[in-house]
Structure formats: C-alpha cells, structure tokens
Amino acid sequence: MSSDAVKKRKPKVIRSEGGTPEAKRGRGESDQLSAVSSHVKFRKVRLRQVKVSIPAGPHLIKQRKLFTAKNQEVRVYNEEVELEGRDPQQDYMLYKNTCAALAKLMEEIQELKASGAKDGSVEIEERRRQSSVHFITLKKLNRLAHMRLKKGRDQTHEAKQRVDVLHLQLQNLLYEVMHLQKEIGKCLEFKSQHEEIELVSEEEFFQEAPAEISRPHVTRDDQHQLTLARLDWELEQRKRLAEQYKTSLSSKEKIQKAIEQKREYLSSLQPGLQNIMQASLPVQEYLSMPFEHMQKQAEVARHLPPPLYVLLVQADKNLSVSISGDVDEAKALSRPPEDSQDDESDSDAEEEQQNTKRRRPTVGAQLDDKRKEMLRRHPLSLCVDLKCKDGSVLHLFFYYLMNLNILTVKTKVSTSTDLSGAISAGELLNSESLLNCLYASDHGKETPNPSNRYQFDKVGITTFADYVADLGHPYVWVQKLGGLQFSSDGSQSGLRGSALSASHMERTIKLLRGRLQARLSLHKQFSSLEHSIIPVSGECQHLFPTKVISGLTRWTMMSHQEFTELGFVQHVLKAGLVHETDLFFMAVVERGTARLMAAVVLNPRYPEVAPLFSLSLLWKGERSGRSDDNLRAVESEVNVFRSELQGPRPGLQLLTNQIQRLCVCLDVYLETESQVCDGSEGPKEFPREKMCLRTARGPSRLKPFKYNHPQGFFSHR
C-alpha cells in the first residue's frame, strides 16, 4: 500500500462521553497512531486489544495508551499533568534531536531510492514508520508548546488583573489624599473676621495696655491668648474714641452756630461795602490801582480749569494776564448735572415728535460729532502778553482741551514799527512756526499725552497735526507751565502742579523773550540783505578788513523741497543736520565773474544754534566743498569758527557776520588763486588787495583765510 493511501485514509476514532478536551484530543492522536500501525502490519486482523509502543526511545515511555475494543474501556492520560513535570529546555533539545533524526531518515530514504530500492521495500517502509513516529513526537511537542503558551497567557492575565486591582486601590487612596489635602487647604485659608482689623503692634500693646488686659505672663507664650488680648484692647480704644467723637460733634455744632452768626453779620455789611467800592472807582483809576478789575478777574478765575489756573497763579508780575471766554458756560460745566423731573409741556412733546421723524445721522456724521466733542476746548482761555523793551508784544493765547487733558497755545506779535518790508522774513513771525523748538525737539505737532492715542483711534483721528491750526500747538513746555507732566516727557523730576510750573516759568519766559528779540532782529537784517546790504554793527567792525570787494547780490528764501534738490548740500542731508522745521535761504556773493552760492540753514533756536552754510563756486567751472579743499576751508571759517563771529551777547549779529566773513574769504580765494596755479602776477580782474603772509601751505595748498586784527593781514590756522 502506498504512503498516499495511508495519508488519505481516515483513522478510526474511538469516542467517549467522559473526559476533558485534552483527553479527547489525546484519544484522537492515539487513534491516528493505531490506524497507522494497522495499515502497516495488521490491516485485516481484528484484535481485541491493541497495545502500541513507540520505539523512539525512553522520551515517550509515559505516553502509552491502552484501548479496549470489546467493552470500550479507555484509560486517558492527561498531558497537562505531564506538562508540569517537563522541562521546556529538554523539550527544546528533544525537538532539535527529532528534527535531526527525521532529516537523517529522509536522507537515507533518498539514498535508498537513488540506489535502486523499490518504493515498497522493507528498508524504506521501516524508515517511513520511524519517520511517522518522529512526526508524532513533533506533534506532541507542538501541543505542549501551545499548552505552555496558553498557560503563560493565563498567568499574564491573572497578573494584569492583580495589577489592575492594586492600581484601582492606589487611585482610591490618591483620591482620598487629594480630598484630605483640599480640606486641609480650606482650613488653612480660612480667615477670621478679626484679621481684617488693623491692630496696634505688639510692642505698643504691651507698653500702653493695662496689665489686666495684656496679661504678659500668659500672652507672651500663647499666641492665641495674645490675639484675644489685643482684640480686647482694640475694643476699649474704640469705645474711648467713640466718646471723643461725640464730644467733638457737640463742639462742632457750637462752632457752626457761631460761624453762622458771624456770617449773617458779614452779609449785612456787604451792601455797604459795595457802595463804598463803587464810590472809590474814580480814586482807583486815578491811582492806577484797579481793585475792582482784580476782584472780577479773581471771581472768574474760580471757574478756570486747573491747568489754566496754575498758569494764572504762576504768571510773573511783569506779565499782563487776562481771562476771556464765556463765564456762564464755564459755570455750567463746573455745576453738577441735575435730573429734571418736570413734566414736559406740549411744545416739548411736539419737538420730541419732530426729532423722532428725522433721519438718523450717518456714520460719518457721528464720527465728526465725536471728533468735535473730543477736541472741544474749555469756554475760558488765558491771554498772556509778554512785552519787550523795544515796545513789541508777544501775545500768548492758552487753551485747555478738556477731553484730551492737554494745553495748547497760539501766538501773535504786535510791534510799534511796520515789518512788512522784507519778503524773505515772512516765516519769521508766523504764528505757526514762531515758537517751534523753543526747547530742543519740541515741535508741537503731536499731543504729549500718550493716552490720547487710544482716544484718537476710537474716533478715526490719524494725527493731531491736522488740527493744530485751529486748536493751537501742544508744546511740552506749555504743559509744564500748566502743571501737567506725562510719562512721555522723559523727565524724572517728580514735580506736579504749581511746583512744576514754578520750576519752568522763569526759564520759559526768558526763552520766549529771547525768541521774539531774535526774530525781530533777523527781520531787520533780512530787510537789509534783500537790498544787498550786509549790516555789520560797530562792535563787530574789527572782525573784518576795512576793504571788502566781494558783495552780496541776492538773498532769497527757499522751501525744504528746493533745498533738498541742491547738489552741493547732499552731505549735510546725509549727516542729519537738516530738519523740516528749519528755515532755508540762498545767498549769492559775487565778485567779477566769480559767483559764490551759499545755502543757509537757519535753526529755529537761533542764535543758540548757529546757521549752517554749504557753498558752491561758479568760476572756471563749478566747485563745491566736496571737490575743493579751499572751499571746504571757507565753510570751516563760517561754520566751525563761528565763536569768533558771535559779537556782543546774545549774538544776534551772527548771521550777518557769517555772510561778511564769507565775502572776505571769497576775496582771499580769488586774489590768491592765480599765484597758486602758475606763479604769475594774476589776472587783472582780481588785483591783490589783501596782505597774506603765505599764499598757500601744505600739499593741499590751503589759502590763508584767518584775519588777524589789528595787524590787518591774513594767515593760516
């Protein structure tokens, strides 16, 4: 019979009702073993009892199974019991040996077939039977491995269950700990009502409290008793203070009654005093003692906003101060709002009905109304007149913006003479730029209050500079005169109110007078410069030689845009020495065919900040201070050595002295130019008029521009 027939034939299975699944599985394997044996030797022989022994060695001696075919008695062997007594390492070695033996049998069968043995020969069948036994051994080992795996999984599951139980117990304990900690925290955070009472210190308590309350022998060691004793002492003190309060109230009522009696007496005197004041008005006018006017102004000053009132109080006696505006409206602002409970009349009802029929204002109109309300000024304003010795007056109008909490100022200049002659001086006394940079970098274009930026964003105002023409300039020094100081000022003085105003009043008034004098002086100088006349005062004549041939031919004003378009001033712009608040002029100095153009930058703080000159010479080509060392030296004479040209204090003649020095330097430049170039006696156009010790010096051939008085010669610096 072939091996395929043996494999396809179903083994005979002996079933039993009892027993475990493992026993049934063992019986099935035994049936397969008996079927194989019967196919090999005892196929047609009926046996009553078959005993199967596995000749593979002592490793399967305990696996004997006896089957009784007649009465179906089965003795089942339990592999789980055997599994507990087996060593996994030995089973692994058995598995390896069995696999090796099986491989060896397969090789022998292969060799027999290769040597010509037939398929059903005794040698091949014997080795097949041995191989079947080895296969059965491998199956048994496989079952044992699966049983070990199942047992390990069961043990792992039991261990996980124990861990889960312990973890659940741990969570319960942690929850109990957290609950107890919360309860402890609540107990610790509990505040008694006595903690809100501010008690006296322990030292004062033991010094002032009597012994029957303080009980130092008990309270010094017991904090609880100490707190109770301090509370008792606090109660005693409060009772005593309550009695004093009642006594003070009774004395206060008596004093108030006396005050009322005196007030009635004084009110009865007021009509008589008013008659006396009216009768004394002619005397006041004759003696220049306007008590009546001062009294009215003091009455109106009560309704001024605090910043304007501080400015009024701190104003110098030499200043003329007046209050203007609607007093009734100011009184209405200071009066608290009243809730009117009167019934509306028929006309009011009709007016309200008409208002309801009107259209709602648009979003733009609402924003305009909000802007107007935010930028609204106080009804009262302050006018301060600053008088100078020459009769000119600087009028300062101070306004207070209530919602922005800032002060603004407008200016106006009054002079005894007509100042309409000079065209280039139009910006000098302009109210928009007269007080620019009174202090450094104080342009007055933006509000100094940093909180206003948030208010502007709400109503759509991008910059306050758009409203400066109507509302005035919010200079920082104006805020300080009114006692206002904001965090953006950068000042760390810590002064407020009238103290801050007093600390800045004197210096500010001095600067205002100096600014007005400087602008008036420049106005007169510009009138002369426009007529090609350089006004040099007698105190400054010694700074220049007697004969100056070069002369000013043109003096005009420029805009900032025109100044920036000039090619020979770019180095000044890059250096950051020019600002939009400066004033710009063009001076042209000529001698013969030579033409010297000077771009002048006039700082608003003149003469504290000197004018800045940039030069360009048109003669035998175009030259500038960037390309000609001698022109750069001329710029240094005018710009760097300006202290020599300052003149008498406060130096109001500086600008004209610089222009005169420019003419002198041009003479020296032209008269020494020919000798430097070719050594000849020079062209007839520029004869030698100035006496020079040396006409040139150094590799750059610098010319002598320094004038030495009283010797009258020019030398190098």
C-alpha positions in Angstrom: 0.0 0.0 0.0 1.4 3.4 -0.9 2.1 6.3 1.5 -0.6 8.4 -0.2 -3.3 5.9 0.6 -2.1 5.8 4.2 -2.4 9.6 4.4 -5.8 9.8 2.8 -7.3 7.1 4.9 -9.3 8.4 7.8 -8.2 7.0 11.1 -10.6 5.2 13.3 -11.6 7.3 16.3 -12.9 5.9 19.5 -15.2 8.4 21.1 -16.0 8.6 24.8 -18.6 10.7 26.6 -16.5 11.5 29.5 -13.1 13.1 29.9 -11.7 16.5 29.3 -11.0 18.1 25.9 -7.3 17.3 26.4 -8.2 13.7 26.9 -10.3 13.6 23.8 -7.5 15.3 21.8 -5.1 12.6 23.3 -7.5 9.9 22.2 -7.6 11.2 18.7 -3.9 11.2 18.4 -3.8 7.6 19.8 -6.4 6.6 17.2 -4.2 8.0 14.5 -1.2 6.0 15.8 -3.2 2.8 15.9 -4.5 3.4 12.4 -1.0 3.8 11.1 0.1 0.6 12.8 -2.8 -1.4 11.5 -2.1 -0.2 8.0 1.5 -1.3 8.2 1.2 -4.8 9.6 -2.3 -5.8 10.8 -4.7 -4.4 8.2 -7.1 -7.4 8.1 -6.5 -8.7 11.5 -9.1 -8.0 14.1 -7.6 -7.5 17.5 -9.5 -7.4 20.8 -6.8 -5.4 22.4 -4.1 -3.4 20.7 -1.0 -2.3 22.5 1.0 0.5 20.8 4.5 1.1 21.9 6.8 3.9 20.4 10.3 2.5 19.9 11.8 6.0 19.6 13.4 5.7 23.0 12.7 6.5 26.6 11.2 10.0 25.9 7.7 8.6 25.1 7.5 5.8 27.6 5.0 7.7 29.7 2.8 8.3 26.6 1.3 4.7 26.5 -2.4 4.5 25.8 -4.4 1.3 26.1 -7.6 0.9 24.1 -10.0 -1.9 24.7 -12.2 -2.6 21.6 -14.6 -5.0 23.2 -16.1 -3.2 26.1 -14.9 0.4 25.1 -12.9 0.9 28.3 -10.4 3.8 27.8 -7.7 4.9 30.1 -6.9 8.6 29.3 -3.6 10.1 30.0 -3.7 13.9 31.0 -1.0 15.9 29.3 -1.5 18.9 31.5 -0.3 16.9 34.5 2.7 15.7 32.5 3.4 19.3 31.3 4.0 20.5 34.9 6.8 17.9 35.3 8.5 18.5 32.0 11.4 20.9 31.4 11.0 23.3 28.4 14.7 23.2 27.7 14.7 19.4 27.5 11.7 19.6 25.1 13.5 22.0 23.0 16.6 19.6 22.8 14.2 16.8 22.0 12.7 18.9 19.2 16.1 19.5 17.8 17.1 15.8 18.0 13.9 14.7 16.5 14.2 17.1 13.6 17.8 15.9 13.1 16.7 12.3 13.2 13.9 13.0 10.8 16.2 14.7 8.4 18.6 11.8 8.6 15.8 9.3 7.8 14.8 11.4 4.8 18.3 11.3 3.6 18.5 7.5 4.0 15.2 7.1 2.1 16.6 9.3 -0.6 19.8 7.3 -0.8 17.9 4.0 -1.0 15.7 5.3 -3.8 18.8 6.6 -5.5 20.5 3.2 -5.2 17.5 1.4 -6.9 15.4 0.2 -4.0 11.7 0.0 -4.7 9.1 2.1 -3.1 7.6 -0.8 -1.0 10.8 -2.3 0.1 11.3 -3.3 3.7 14.1 -0.8 4.4 12.1 2.1 3.0 8.9 1.1 4.9 10.9 0.7 8.1 12.3 4.2 7.8 8.9 5.5 7.0 7.5 4.0 10.2 10.3 5.6 12.2 9.6 8.9 10.4 5.9 8.7 11.3 6.9 8.1 14.9 9.1 11.2 14.8 6.2 13.2 13.3 4.1 12.1 16.2 6.8 13.3 18.6 6.8 16.7 16.9 3.0 16.9 17.1 3.2 16.2 20.8 5.9 18.8 21.3 3.8 21.3 19.4 0.8 20.6 21.6 3.0 21.0 24.7 4.3 24.4 23.3 0.7 25.6 22.7 -0.3 24.5 26.2 2.7 26.3 27.7 1.7 29.5 25.7 -1.8 29.3 26.9 -0.7 28.7 30.4 1.7 31.7 30.2 -1.1 33.9 28.8 -3.4 32.9 31.6 -0.7 33.7 34.2 -0.1 37.1 32.5 -3.8 37.8 32.5 -4.0 36.9 36.2 -1.0 39.1 36.9 -2.6 42.0 35.0 -5.8 41.6 36.9 -3.9 41.8 40.2 -2.0 44.9 39.0 -5.4 46.5 37.9 -6.8 45.8 41.4 -3.7 47.3 43.0 -3.9 50.3 40.6 -7.5 50.9 41.5 -6.7 50.7 45.2 -3.9 53.2 44.5 -6.3 55.6 42.7 -8.7 55.4 45.6 -6.0 56.2 48.1 -4.8 59.1 45.9 -8.3 60.5 45.7 -8.6 60.3 49.4 -5.3 62.0 49.9 -6.3 64.8 47.5 -9.6 65.2 49.2 -7.8 65.5 52.6 -5.3 68.0 51.1 -8.2 70.2 49.9 -9.8 70.1 53.3 -6.5 70.9 54.9 -6.1 73.8 52.5 -9.5 75.2 53.2 -8.8 75.0 56.9 -5.5 76.9 56.4 -7.0 79.5 54.1 -9.9 80.2 56.5 -9.8 83.9 57.5 -11.4 85.1 60.6 -13.1 88.5 60.7 -10.6 89.8 63.3 -7.8 89.5 60.6 -9.4 92.5 58.8 -9.0 94.7 61.8 -5.7 96.7 61.9 -4.4 96.2 65.4 -1.6 98.0 67.1 1.8 96.4 67.1 2.7 94.0 69.9 5.3 96.5 71.4 2.7 99.3 71.6 0.2 96.8 73.0 2.5 95.8 75.9 3.5 99.4 76.6 0.1 101.0 76.5 -2.4 98.3 77.6 -3.1 97.8 81.3 -1.9 94.6 83.0 -5.4 93.2 83.5 -5.8 93.2 79.7 -2.3 92.5 78.4 -1.5 89.7 81.0 2.1 89.4 79.8 2.8 86.2 81.8 0.2 84.4 79.7 0.1 86.2 76.3 3.8 86.2 75.7 3.9 82.4 75.3 0.4 81.9 73.9 -0.3 83.5 70.5 -4.0 82.8 70.7 -4.3 84.5 74.1 -2.2 87.4 72.8 -4.6 87.9 69.8 -7.6 87.8 72.2 -6.0 90.3 74.5 -5.1 92.7 71.6 -8.8 92.5 70.4 -10.0 93.4 73.9 -7.6 96.4 73.9 -8.8 97.4 70.5 -12.4 97.3 71.7 -11.5 99.5 74.7 -9.8 102.0 72.5 -12.7 102.2 70.1 -15.1 102.8 72.9 -12.9 105.7 74.1 -12.6 107.2 70.6 -16.4 106.9 70.2 -16.9 109.1 73.3 -14.3 111.6 72.0 -16.2 111.7 68.6 -19.5 112.5 70.3 -17.7 115.3 72.3 -16.2 116.6 69.1 -19.5 116.6 67.3 -21.1 118.7 70.1 -18.3 121.2 70.0 -18.5 121.3 66.2 -22.2 122.2 66.4 -21.4 125.1 68.7 -18.7 126.4 66.4 -21.0 126.1 63.4 -23.6 128.2 65.2 -21.1 130.9 66.0 -19.9 130.9 62.3 -23.5 131.3 61.1 -24.0 134.3 63.4 -20.8 135.9 62.1 -21.7 135.1 58.5 -25.1 136.8 58.9 -23.3 139.8 60.4 -20.8 140.0 57.5 -23.6 139.6 54.9 -25.3 142.6 56.4 -22.1 144.6 55.8 -21.8 143.6 52.1 -24.3 146.2 50.7 -22.5 149.0 52.5 -19.1 147.8 51.3 -20.3 147.6 47.7 -21.5 151.2 47.8 -18.1 152.2 49.2 -16.3 150.3 46.3 -18.5 151.9 43.7 -17.7 155.3 45.2 -14.0 154.6 45.1 -13.7 153.6 41.5 -12.6 157.1 40.4 -9.9 157.0 43.0 -8.7 153.6 41.8 -8.4 154.8 38.3 -6.5 157.9 39.3 -4.1 155.9 41.5 -3.7 153.0 38.9 -4.9 150.5 41.4 -7.7 148.5 39.7 -9.0 146.6 42.7 -12.4 146.2 41.1 -11.0 144.7 38.0 -8.8 142.4 40.0 -11.7 141.3 42.1 -13.8 140.4 39.0 -10.9 138.6 37.5 -10.4 136.6 40.7 -14.1 135.7 40.6 -13.8 134.5 37.0 -10.6 132.6 37.8 -12.5 130.3 40.1 -14.1 128.7 37.1 -10.8 128.1 35.2 -9.7 124.5 34.7 -6.8 123.5 37.0 -4.0 123.8 34.4 -5.0 127.3 33.3 -5.5 128.3 37.0 -2.0 127.1 37.8 -0.6 129.1 34.9 -2.5 132.2 36.1 -1.2 131.9 39.6 2.4 131.3 38.5 2.4 134.2 35.9 5.1 136.8 36.5 4.0 140.2 37.8 5.6 141.8 34.8 3.3 139.8 32.5 -0.1 141.1 31.6 -2.7 138.2 32.1 -6.3 138.4 31.2 -9.2 135.8 31.1 -11.5 135.6 28.1 -14.4 133.4 27.2 -18.0 132.5 28.2 -18.2 132.5 32.0 -21.7 131.2 32.2 -20.8 128.2 30.1 -17.8 127.6 32.4 -20.1 127.8 35.4 -22.5 125.2 33.7 -19.6 122.9 33.2 -18.5 123.1 36.9 -22.1 122.7 38.1 -23.1 119.0 38.8 -25.8 117.6 36.4 -29.3 117.8 37.8 -32.0 115.3 37.0 -35.0 117.3 35.9 -38.3 115.7 37.0 -40.6 118.4 35.5 -43.4 117.3 33.2 -42.9 118.1 29.6 -45.0 120.7 28.1 -47.0 120.3 24.9 -44.3 122.2 22.9 -41.6 119.9 24.2 -43.7 116.9 23.2 -44.2 118.3 19.7 -40.5 119.0 19.4 -39.6 115.5 20.5 -42.1 114.1 18.0 -40.4 116.1 15.3 -37.0 114.9 16.3 -38.1 111.3 16.1 -39.2 111.8 12.5 -35.7 113.0 11.5 -33.3 110.6 9.8 -30.6 109.0 11.8 -27.2 110.6 11.2 -24.8 108.7 9.1 -21.7 107.0 10.4 -19.5 109.8 9.0 -21.6 112.5 10.7 -21.5 110.6 14.0 -17.7 110.4 13.8 -17.5 114.1 13.1 -19.6 114.9 16.1 -17.4 112.6 18.3 -14.3 114.3 17.0 -15.7 117.7 17.7 -16.7 116.6 21.2 -13.3 115.1 21.9 -11.4 118.2 20.7 -13.7 120.7 22.5 -11.9 123.5 24.3 -12.8 124.9 27.7 -15.0 128.0 27.4 -12.4 130.1 29.2 -8.9 130.8 27.9 -5.9 132.7 29.1 -4.1 135.5 27.3 -0.6 136.4 28.4 1.1 139.5 27.0 4.9 139.4 27.0 6.4 142.9 26.5 9.9 143.7 25.4 12.0 146.8 25.8 11.5 147.9 22.2 7.8 148.1 22.6 7.0 144.8 20.8 4.5 142.5 22.5 4.2 138.7 22.2 0.6 137.6 22.8 0.2 134.0 24.0 -3.3 132.5 24.0 -3.6 129.4 26.1 -6.4 126.9 25.7 -7.4 123.8 27.6 -8.8 120.7 25.8 -10.9 119.1 28.4 -11.3 115.5 27.0 -7.6 115.3 26.0 -6.3 116.9 29.2 -3.7 119.0 27.4 -2.9 122.7 27.0 -2.4 124.4 23.6 -1.0 127.8 22.7 -1.5 130.3 19.8 0.8 133.3 19.3 0.5 136.8 17.8 3.2 139.5 17.6 2.5 143.3 17.8 5.2 145.8 17.0 5.4 149.5 17.1 7.0 149.6 13.6 5.9 148.3 10.2 7.5 144.9 9.4 6.0 144.2 6.0 9.2 145.3 4.0 11.2 142.0 4.0 9.8 139.3 1.7 12.2 136.6 3.0 11.2 137.3 6.6 7.6 136.1 6.1 8.1 132.9 8.1 10.0 134.6 11.0 6.9 135.9 12.8 4.5 133.4 11.5 2.3 132.2 14.4 2.6 128.6 13.2 6.4 128.4 13.4 7.3 131.2 15.8 7.7 129.0 18.9 8.9 125.9 17.2 11.8 124.2 19.1 11.7 126.7 21.9 13.2 123.7 23.8 15.1 121.1 21.7 13.0 118.7 19.6 9.7 120.3 20.8 7.9 120.8 17.5 4.3 121.0 19.0 2.8 118.8 16.3 1.7 115.9 18.3 0.0 115.6 21.7 2.4 114.8 24.6 -0.3 112.8 26.4 0.2 109.1 25.5 -3.4 108.2 26.4 -4.7 110.4 23.6 -3.5 107.9 21.0 -6.2 105.4 22.2 -8.8 108.2 22.1 -7.8 109.2 18.6 -8.1 105.6 17.3 -11.7 105.4 18.6 -12.8 108.4 16.5 -10.6 107.9 13.5 -8.0 110.7 14.1 -4.7 109.7 12.5 -2.6 112.7 13.7 -3.2 115.7 15.9 -1.1 117.9 13.5 -4.2 118.3 11.2 -5.9 120.2 14.0 -3.0 122.3 15.2 -4.0 125.3 13.1 -7.4 125.6 14.8 -6.6 124.4 18.3 -3.0 125.6 18.8 0.3 123.8 19.4 0.5 121.4 22.4 4.2 122.1 23.2 5.7 120.2 26.1 6.7 123.5 27.8 3.1 124.6 27.7 2.0 121.5 29.6 4.7 122.1 32.3 3.6 125.8 32.7 0.1 124.4 33.5 1.5 121.8 36.0 0.9 118.9 33.6 3.5 116.2 33.1 3.2 112.9 31.2 5.3 109.8 31.1 6.4 110.5 27.5 8.2 113.7 28.6 11.2 111.7 29.8 11.5 113.9 33.0 12.2 112.2 36.3 11.7 115.3 38.5 8.5 114.1 40.2 7.1 117.6 40.5 3.4 118.2 39.9 1.0 121.2 39.7 2.2 124.6 40.8 5.7 123.4 41.8 6.3 122.1 38.3 5.0 125.3 36.8 7.2 127.5 39.0 10.3 125.5 38.2 9.9 126.1 34.4 8.2 129.6 34.4 11.3 131.8 34.7 13.4 130.0 32.1 10.5 129.7 29.6 9.7 133.4 29.9 13.4 134.1 29.3 13.4 131.9 26.2 10.2 133.5 24.8 11.7 137.0 25.2 14.9 135.8 23.5 13.0 134.2 20.7 11.0 137.3 20.0 14.1 139.5 20.1 16.0 137.1 17.7 13.2 137.1 15.2 12.7 140.8 15.2 16.5 141.3 14.8 16.5 138.8 11.9 13.6 140.6 10.3 15.6 143.9 10.2 18.7 142.1 9.0 16.7 140.4 6.2 15.4 143.8 5.0 19.0 144.9 4.5 20.1 141.7 3.0 17.4 141.8 0.4 18.8 145.2 -0.7 22.3 143.6 -0.9 23.5 145.4 2.2 25.2 143.4 4.9 24.5 145.2 8.2 27.6 145.0 10.4 27.4 146.7 13.8 30.1 148.9 15.2 31.1 146.3 17.8 31.9 143.8 15.0 33.8 146.0 12.6 37.2 144.8 13.9 36.4 141.3 12.8 36.8 142.2 9.1 39.2 144.2 7.0 38.4 147.7 6.0 38.0 147.0 2.3 35.8 144.1 1.2 35.3 143.9 -2.5 33.0 140.9 -2.8 29.4 141.7 -2.1 26.0 140.1 -1.6 23.9 140.3 -4.7 20.9 138.2 -3.7 19.1 136.9 -0.6 16.1 134.7 -1.1 14.1 132.2 0.9 13.7 128.5 -0.1 11.4 125.7 0.8 12.6 122.5 2.2 12.0 120.7 -1.1 14.0 123.2 -3.0 16.9 122.9 -0.5 17.0 119.1 -0.8 17.2 119.3 -4.6 20.5 121.2 -4.5 23.5 119.1 -5.4 26.1 120.6 -3.1 24.1 120.1 0.2 23.6 116.3 0.0 26.4 115.7 2.5 24.6 117.9 5.0 21.3 116.0 4.5 23.0 112.6 4.9 24.6 113.8 8.2 21.1 114.6 9.6 21.8 118.2 10.2 18.7 119.5 8.5 15.1 119.3 9.7 11.8 120.3 8.2 11.3 122.9 11.0 14.4 124.8 9.9 14.3 127.9 7.6 16.2 127.8 4.3 17.8 130.7 2.4 20.0 131.2 -0.6 22.8 133.8 -0.5 24.7 134.8 -3.7 28.0 136.6 -3.3 29.7 137.9 -6.5 33.0 139.5 -7.5 33.6 139.9 -11.1 32.9 136.7 -13.0 33.1 134.6 -9.8 29.8 133.7 -8.2 29.6 132.0 -4.8 26.2 130.5 -3.9 25.6 129.7 -0.2 22.7 127.6 1.0 21.9 128.6 4.6 20.1 126.5 7.1 18.6 128.7 9.9 17.6 126.7 13.0 14.6 128.0 14.9 16.7 128.2 18.1 19.0 130.9 16.5 21.3 132.3 17.8 21.8 129.4 20.3 22.2 127.1 17.3 24.3 128.8 14.6 23.3 128.9 10.9 24.8 126.2 8.7 26.4 127.2 5.3 27.0 125.0 2.3 29.0 126.6 -0.6 29.2 126.2 -4.4 31.5 128.4 -6.5 30.8 129.1 -10.2 34.2 130.3 -11.6 36.2 128.4 -14.2 33.7 125.6 -13.7 31.6 124.5 -10.8 33.3 123.7 -7.4 32.0 122.8 -4.0 33.3 121.9 -0.6 33.3 118.2 -1.6 35.7 118.8 -4.5 37.7 121.8 -3.5 39.8 121.8 -0.2 39.9 125.7 -0.1 36.1 125.9 -0.4 35.9 123.4 2.5 38.2 125.6 4.4 35.9 128.6 3.7 33.0 126.5 5.1 35.0 125.8 8.2 35.7 129.6 8.6 32.0 130.3 8.6 30.6 127.2 10.4 33.3 125.9 12.7 34.9 129.2 13.9 31.6 130.9 14.5 32.5 131.8 18.1 34.8 134.5 16.6 31.8 136.0 14.8 29.3 135.9 17.8 29.6 139.6 18.6 28.1 141.1 21.7 25.6 138.9 23.7 23.2 137.4 22.9 24.9 137.1 19.5 22.0 138.4 17.3 24.5 139.6 14.7 25.9 136.1 14.0 24.2 135.6 10.6 25.3 138.9 9.1 28.8 138.4 10.4 29.0 135.0 8.8 27.9 136.5 5.5 30.5 139.2 5.8 33.2 136.7 6.6 32.1 134.7 3.5 32.7 137.8 1.3 36.1 138.3 2.9 37.1 134.7 2.3 35.9 134.9 -1.4 38.3 137.9 -1.8 41.2 135.9 -0.4 40.3 132.9 -2.5 40.2 134.8 -5.8 43.2 137.0 -5.1 45.5 134.1 -4.3 44.2 131.7 -6.9 46.4 132.7 -9.8 49.6 132.6 -7.9 48.8 129.2 -6.6 48.2 127.9 -10.2 51.0 129.2 -12.3 53.0 131.7 -10.2 52.2 134.6 -12.4 51.1 138.0 -11.1 47.5 137.1 -11.7 44.7 138.3 -14.0 43.7 141.9 -13.9 40.2 141.0 -12.9 41.2 140.2 -9.3 44.1 142.5 -8.2 45.9 141.8 -5.0 44.2 143.7 -2.2 44.7 141.6 0.9 48.1 141.2 2.7 48.9 137.5 3.3 52.0 136.1 5.0 51.9 133.0 2.8 49.6 132.4 -0.2 49.5 128.6 0.2 50.6 126.0 2.6 50.8 122.2 2.7 50.2 119.6 0.0 46.6 120.7 -0.4 47.8 124.3 -1.0 45.4 125.8 1.5 45.0 129.5 1.4 45.2 131.9 4.4 41.6 132.7 5.4 42.2 133.8 9.1 42.1 137.5 9.6 44.4 138.9 12.3 43.3 142.1 14.0 44.7 144.7 14.4 47.7 143.8 12.2 45.4 143.5 9.2 47.0 140.5 7.5 45.7 137.0 6.7 47.3 133.8 7.9 46.7 130.1 8.1 45.1 128.5 11.0 
